[in-house]
């Protein structure tokens, strides 16, 4: 699978690429849409970023995956992730990449 432009380590980049593929499959499946599965996938993706939230959010490939997954994430997971990314030092890192 092509990674595209990413500064993440190969394993992390591959994880987020696979999460995007999995979400695409869920969205393309015949109705009814499995929103519970999408929510679990999004929640797992946010947890996977633990300790590297700013790096994933600032990365070209990681941010695209997050952009696709965040609408399905439970609000409390989004708030926790955003709280870390919007922290002063982390926000500066994200904004300058």
N, C-alpha and C positions, 0 to 999 in steps of 0.2 A: 504494500500500500504506500503510495507516495505521501511523504510528510508535508510537502510544501515548505514554505518559509517558517521556521520555528527555532527559537533559542532554547526551548525546553529540552531536557534530556530525552533520548530516543524512547524510553519506556513511557514517560509521561505524555509525550507527543502522540505516541501510538494509542495510549489509553483514550485521550480526548478525540482522536480521529475515529476510533472504534465507537465511542459513545455517540458521535454525530451520525455514523452509519446506522447504528441501532435505532436512534431516534427517527431517522428517515424511514426506516423499515416500519416502525410503529405507525408513523403518520401515513404511510402509503398502504397500510393493510386495509382490507375491506372493513366497513363499519360493523360494529361500533368501535370507535377509537378507544384504546386501552389507556385511559388517562392515569390509572393507578400505576401501571408499568412505567409510563413516562415520568411520573412523579418520583418513583423509586430510582430511576436512572438519573434524573437531575439531582436528586438528593445525594446519591452516591458520588456523582461528579464533583459536587461542591465539597464533600468530605475528602475526596481524593486530593484536592488542592490544599488541604490542611497544612499550614506552615509555609506554603508557597503560593498563597492566594494572589499576591501582587504579581509574582512572576507569571502565573497562568493568565491572569487578567490582562497583563501587558503584552503577552505573546500573541503573534499574529494567528497562529493555529488555535491556541488555547482560548483566546477571546472569541473566535468564531464559534467554537463549540459551546462556550458559555452562553453566547447570544442566542443560540438555538435552544439550549436546555433551560435557561432561567425562567421562561414563561411557565414551565411545568413544575418548577421547584416549589416546595412548601414555603409559605411566606417567612416562617421562622428561620429556615435555612438561608434564604436570600438575605434576610436582615443580618444574620451572623456573618455571612460571607462579606456583605457590603461594609459592615462595621470594621472588619479587618482591612479591607482594601481602601476604605476612606480614611483610615488612620493617617496622620500627617506624613510620616516617612514613606509609608506604602503608597499613598496617593501621589507623592512627588515622583516615585519610581514609575508608577503607571503612566502618569501624565507626560513624562519625558521620554518614553519609549515609542 
